[in-house]
Amino acid sequence: MRIALTTLLATSLAAAPALATSKTHSAAPAQSCMKPADRAAFELEGLKSELTNIALSCGARDQYNAFMHAYQPTMAGNEKTLDTYFRRAFGKQATKAHDEYITNLSLSQEQEALKSGTAFCMVKPQMFDEVMALHDSTELVDYSRSQALVQPIALNDCPAAAAAPTRKWHGKAKKKASS
């Protein structure tokens, strides 16, 4: 099983440069700015992907399953937020763009893990203890932000909405017709 996983990882990483330079990769979500909820969803997805990578690379599947069980409602809501973002940003290409993002996220994080060598599995599994010690989804989002996790895209925030100008009416008030 470990040999098959290593082979899959090596094959994925060998394909990563081609994916990163292909024209299909240009459908990156950076084309649309992100609302705070969008950004939180991308950060949580980055954390989930990192924990998946740790589980598969370091034999921490039970810890990953415990994490997913504990945060299942949060992660399901997160997926809906991502779906909404991709539909808004990419219209009919939403599914394709979302799939490409997930693939590129995984590949980016796998490459980063390989750069760490054996230190990856010596240090990273502690993340499971850290996330399981959190009390709610707000703390989970804050935790994901604090980890500086690899993302294959730029997480560009939308500019603050300018206050809508108020219109002053300079005409005379109409009198209500009496009956």
Buried (B, 14 or more C-beta within 10 A) or exposed (E): EEEEEEEEBEEBBEEBEEBEEEEEBEBBBBEBBBBEEBBBBBBBBBBBBBBBBBBBBBBBEEBBEBBBEBBEEBBEBBBEBBBBBBBEBBEEEBEEBBEBBBBBBBBBBBBBBEEEEEEBBEEBBEBBEEBEEBEEBEEBBEBBBEBEBBBBBEBBEEEEEEEEEEEEEEEEEEEEEEE
